[in-house]
Amino acid sequence: MAALIVKLVCCLLYIFVGTSHAAPSTKLPKGFVQCKLSDPALNECIRDGLQRAVPYMTKGIPSLGLLPMDPLRISSLRINQGIGAVNLKFKDLDISNMKSTIVKDLTIDPKSFSLNVSLVIQKPIVLEGQYETNGRVVILPINGNGTCRFALDDYKSFSVIKMKPVLRNGNTYLEVQSLDWKFTTSKMHLKMNNLFNGDKVLGDNMNLFLNENWMEVLKEMQPAFERALSAAFISIAQEFFNRIPLNQIFID
């Protein structure tokens, strides 16, 4: 479901800092590039660098402390819109097909360190894991817990990442101020097992209803997903930026 955003934000941020995640003496792995802030073609340099880094990032780079990202494991994610509304809790989510990411557009302001990125995923983004829900979706009550699978076709994301340089221990680092993540899809497919305490008739009918009304379901859940995932990946990104001086990310 919308949780697949997760994979994309993470991939983007990992790749962006991946140009030099380790200590100054660590050699950059093959396939990574550094860009000059003064380069008139800075946007193109970063965009091409991100694209070239996708295969490396999805496999993981132990030397840089980067775990494999396809599938990407999210340990927990909760969507809570209040009493009587959607209340979803996900655990051990595996998000697949990030290796088919295409960086369509990228612009960066080298003075304010504001980054705008558009991504397209060529294969359906698939999210599989454990769920727990109790509340209402669209107009119907829903409850259950078990395994689930969500898939998004023609996934496109649009993100804005705002950062600022901070001085720490004699080095300048980037600090993430905000991350705004939006996405679109042409179709959402979903399957939630063990709804209504395993009642097959009720569960099958609910899954049918959810798939037939996927646009309304997504509309109801998407804002909460985007907020939750943006917050989660700000934390993830900052862990890396805390260890990477700015002069390792860009060259003069």
C-alpha positions, 0 to 999 in steps of 0.5 A: 500500500502507501507504505511502499513510499518507504522504500523510495525515500530510503533508497533516495537518501541512502544513495544521496549520502552514499557518495561518501558515507565512511571515514575520509580514508575510506575509498569510495566503492566502484560506481559512485560519483562525487559532484562539484557544487560549482558545476553548472550541470550539478543537477544532472551530475547528482541525478546520474549518480543516483541512477548509477548507484541504484544497483549497488544500494539495492544489494547493500554495501557492507563497507559503508554500513548500508544494508540491502534495500531490495527487499527493504525491511521496515520493522514497524509502522503505525497509521492511526487516524483517531477513534472510529477511523483507520487504525493500522499497525504493520510489522516486519514489512518487506518492500520489493522491486526498488531495484527498478527505480528510475530517477526522472528529475532532480534539482538541488539548491546548493546554497540552501541544500533543498533537494527536489526529486521525482522517481518512477518505479518500473515494476509494481512496488510490493509490500508484504508483512504482518498487519493488525487493524481495528477501526473503519475503512471507507464506511465499513468496520474492519478488524483482524491480524495476520499476513498482508500483501499490497502492490502499487502499479505505475508508482511515482513519487515526488519528494522535497528534502530540506537540509542545513549545514551544521558545524560539529567537532570542526567538521560541517555536516548536513542536518535534515530539516524536513522531508515531504514525500508524495506519491501517485499510482494507477492501481492498488492491489491488496490482500489481508488474511485472517480478517474478522477472526478468520471468517472466510466469507466476511474476509473475502468480501472485505478484500473484494470491497477494498480492491473494488474501492482502492481509490477511496481506501488509498485516499483515506490512508495516504496522508497518514502514510506519507507523514509517518514514512517521512518522519521515519526516514528523516531519522534514518537519513540523519543517522548517515548524515551525522557520520558524513562530513559535507566535504565528503558528499561534494567536492570543491 
